[in-house]
Amino acid sequence: LITDQSTNYTPYPAYNCIYLTNDKTGDIYHVVRDGTAGDIQIQPENSSLFTSSSACANYAKSKLAKSGMILDHSLQLPITDEVGQCIPAELVAVDGDWWGIVDSVSISFTYSQVTQTVGIEQGAHDE
């Protein structure tokens, strides 16, 4: 159902680790992307909210996700009963080949058709 598609490529440093600290408790968390040496560090961050390893792991995943090659797709497709309207932050699979996160949605319409232009961000990691 995709009527138009374009892709932009944006390279980011291939970060694979981050230090998270909590000055109030003195806790230090070193989070490393699985399967990597953990040798390319993103800027350390400090917050009083870093109180458990699970909270830090989730925060670190969001920071390390935007590393390496990021593909920004723009897809135009009609809104139908089969597809529906895409929603920002929704995880979508395209043709079963790749998946990404909806970053933006723009709706336009004519007398005969309602279309949406969907921005999807895809991380091109080896894992």
N, C-alpha and C positions, 0 to 999 in steps of 0.2 A: 503493500500500500504506500510505500515511500515514493513521493513524486519528485523530490529533489533532495540532494545530499551534498554536503561539502565537509572537508576536514582540514583543520589547522593543527600543526604540530608545534609544541612548545617544549624545548628541553630545559629541565631543571637539574641542579646538581643531584647526583645519585646518593643522597643521604641514606645512611643505614643504621644510625644510632642517635640517641638523644639522652641527655642528662636532665632529670627533673628533680628539683629540690624543694624542700619546705623549711624555710628559715625558722619557723616557730617551733617545730619539732626536731629539727636537725636531720630529718630523713633525706637520703639521697637515693634516687632510683636511676639505674642505667638500663635503658631499654634498647635492645638490638633487634633489627629485623632478622627473622629466622633465615638460616642458610647463608648469612653474610658474615664477614669478618668484624663488622662493627667499627670500621676504621674511618668512615666519612661522617663526621658529626655535624648535626644541625645545631643552631644556637641553643644553648641551655636555657631552661625556663624555670622560674620559681613561683610557687603559689602556695597559699595555706590550704588550698583544696587538695593538694597531693598528699593524701593520708593513707592510701592503701595501694598495694601493687596492682590490683585489678583496675582501679581508677586511673592510675598512671599508664597502664598498658593501653587502655582505651584512648586516652588523650594522645599518647605517643603514636598510636596507629593513625590517628587523624593527621598528625603533623608529618609523619613519614610517608603518608600516602601520596603526597604531592612532591614526588621526587622522581628523577629519571625522565623519561619521555611521557608527556601528557598529550593526549589527543582530544581536541575539542571538535565534536561533530555537530553539525546543524542539519536536522532532518525536517523536511516538510511533508506532512501527511494529513489526510482528511480525518475529521472526527467522525467515527462510525460506531455502530453498536459493537463491532468486533474489537476495535482499538480503544475507543473512549478517549477522554482527555488525559494527557500526561500531567503529572503533578511534580513540582520541584521536590528534590531529595528522594524521589522514587527510583528504585533500581530496575533497569530495563534490559532485556536481552534483544538484540537485533539480529534477525535471521538465524538465530542459534549459533552465530559465529563469534560474537563478542558481546560484552555487557558493559554498562556504564551507569552513571548517576545523572538523573535529570537536573540540570543546572538552571535552565530557564525555559519558559513557555510563553509564546506569543500567539494569540488567536486572531484570525481574520475571517471575514465571511463575505460571500456574495449572495445573490438571491438563491442560487442553486446549491451552494456548498459552503460548509464551515471547515476551515483548515487550521492547523496548528504548526508553528515552527518551533521545534524542540531543540534546545541546546543540551548536549550530553557530554559529560567529561569522562574520559576513559584513561586509566593508567595503563601504560604499556610495559608492565614489569614481566620479568622472565618467570616468575612463580605462578 
